Amino acid sequence: MLKAIINDKETFEISEEKGTILLNNEPFEWDLKTISDKDFHILKDSKSYNVEVVEANYAEKTFRLKLGDRIHSVNLKDRTDLLLEKMGMSNTKSAKLNDLKAPMPGLIYEMKVQVNDEVKKGDILLILVAMKMENAIKATGDGTVKSIKVKTGETVEKNQVIMEFE
């Protein structure tokens, strides 16, 4: 499931069930044609739309789309983002990183950084497997990895310190 926030005003839930796209739990039927890597044509309810991807930040899941003569800002949240938000651990806008604590119990599947690596907000730090799902744990700010407290293959408990930053 995805949550899409358009222009910081409208919110939509997007999911798929048995091959059907659902928008706010209602079937959503459309025809999408790719024109180029940044241009698309959409046919919805007998109306034709041209959409251009003006800007795409995949790390932060933010996009700027031009629909007709208007630019729309789109912010996407996936299952992991929604789970972290529900647990009160959503990404903050702080520029400096604090210690990284496990957001949930799980298995450290893969480390993406090493001690002394510099990281930026949105960089993937590690992959944590929880509830049979791989979760990319991302940096919430900029910093340098001071220490890593766990190894690949170890299990962690919720709120256990995984990394320290300076």
C-alpha positions in Angstrom: 0.0 0.0 0.0 1.1 3.5 -0.7 -0.2 6.8 0.7 0.1 9.7 -1.8 -0.1 13.3 -0.5 -0.7 15.8 -3.3 0.3 19.5 -2.8 0.3 18.9 1.0 -3.5 18.9 0.9 -5.1 15.8 -0.6 -4.3 12.3 0.6 -5.0 9.1 -1.3 -4.4 5.5 -0.4 -3.3 3.3 -3.3 -3.2 -0.4 -3.1 -3.6 -3.5 -5.4 -6.0 -6.4 -4.9 -6.2 -9.3 -7.3 -4.5 -7.3 -10.1 -6.9 -4.3 -9.6 -5.6 -0.9 -8.6 -7.6 0.5 -5.7 -7.7 4.3 -4.9 -9.2 4.8 -1.4 -10.4 1.2 -1.5 -12.4 1.8 -4.8 -11.4 0.3 -8.1 -9.4 2.8 -10.3 -9.5 2.1 -14.0 -7.2 4.1 -16.4 -5.0 3.6 -19.4 -1.4 4.7 -19.0 1.0 4.9 -21.9 4.7 5.7 -21.5 5.9 8.3 -24.0 9.4 8.7 -22.7 11.2 8.2 -19.3 9.6 11.5 -18.1 6.4 11.8 -20.2 3.2 9.8 -19.9 -0.3 9.9 -21.4 -3.2 8.9 -19.3 -6.8 8.2 -20.4 -9.3 8.3 -17.5 -13.1 8.5 -17.8 -12.8 9.4 -21.5 -10.5 12.3 -20.7 -6.9 12.6 -22.0 -4.1 13.9 -19.8 -0.4 14.5 -20.5 1.9 14.2 -17.5 5.5 15.2 -17.3 7.8 14.2 -14.4 9.5 17.5 -13.7 11.6 16.3 -10.7 11.9 12.9 -9.0 13.7 12.3 -5.7 13.4 8.5 -5.2 15.3 8.5 -1.9 12.7 10.8 -0.3 9.8 9.6 -2.5 9.0 13.1 -3.6 8.0 14.1 -7.1 6.9 17.1 -9.0 4.5 16.4 -11.9 3.3 18.7 -14.6 -0.3 18.0 -15.5 -1.5 20.4 -18.2 -0.1 23.8 -17.2 0.0 23.1 -13.4 2.8 21.6 -11.3 1.8 19.2 -8.5 4.0 18.1 -5.6 3.5 14.4 -4.7 4.9 12.8 -1.6 4.7 9.0 -1.3 4.8 6.9 1.8 5.2 3.1 1.5 4.4 0.5 4.1 7.6 1.0 6.0 7.1 4.8 6.2 3.6 4.3 7.4 4.6 1.7 10.0 7.4 3.9 11.3 5.0 6.9 11.4 2.5 4.8 13.3 5.2 3.8 15.8 6.1 7.4 16.3 9.4 7.1 14.5 8.7 9.0 11.3 11.5 10.8 9.6 12.3 14.1 11.2 13.6 17.2 9.4 16.6 17.5 11.7 20.0 18.0 10.0 22.0 15.9 12.5 21.6 12.2 13.1 21.1 10.7 16.5 21.8 7.1 17.4 19.9 4.7 15.1 17.7 2.4 17.1 15.8 -0.6 15.7 12.3 0.5 14.8 11.0 -3.1 15.4 12.4 -6.5 16.3 14.1 -8.2 13.4 17.1 -9.7 11.7 20.0 -7.5 10.3 20.0 -8.8 6.7 22.5 -6.4 5.2 24.6 -3.4 6.2 24.9 -0.7 3.6 27.4 1.5 5.5 30.7 1.1 7.4 32.3 3.0 10.3 33.5 6.5 9.2 31.1 6.6 6.2 29.4 9.9 5.7 25.6 9.6 5.1 23.0 12.0 3.9 19.3 12.2 4.8 17.5 9.4 2.9 20.6 7.2 2.4 19.9 3.5 3.1 21.9 2.4 6.2 20.8 -1.2 6.4 18.2 -3.8 5.5 16.2 -5.2 8.5 14.0 -8.3 8.0 10.9 -8.2 10.1 7.6 -10.1 9.6 9.1 -11.7 6.5 9.6 -8.3 4.9 12.8 -6.6 4.0 12.8 -3.0 5.4 15.3 -0.4 4.1 16.2 1.7 7.2 17.2 5.2 6.0 19.2 8.0 7.5 16.9 10.7 9.0 19.6 13.3 8.6 23.3 13.9 7.7 26.2 12.5 9.7 29.2 10.2 10.0 28.9 6.6 11.2 30.8 6.5 14.5 30.2 2.9 15.4 28.1 -0.1 14.4 26.8 -2.1 17.3 25.5 -5.2 15.5 26.6 -7.5 12.7 24.9 -8.9 9.7 22.9 -12.0 10.7 22.2 -10.8 14.3 18.7 -10.3 15.6 17.8 -7.0 17.3 15.0 -5.9 19.6 12.9 -2.8 19.2 14.8 0.3 20.3 18.1 -1.5 20.5 21.0 0.8 19.4 22.2 -0.3 16.0 24.5 2.6 15.0 26.0 5.7 16.6 26.7 8.9 14.6 29.0 11.9 15.1 
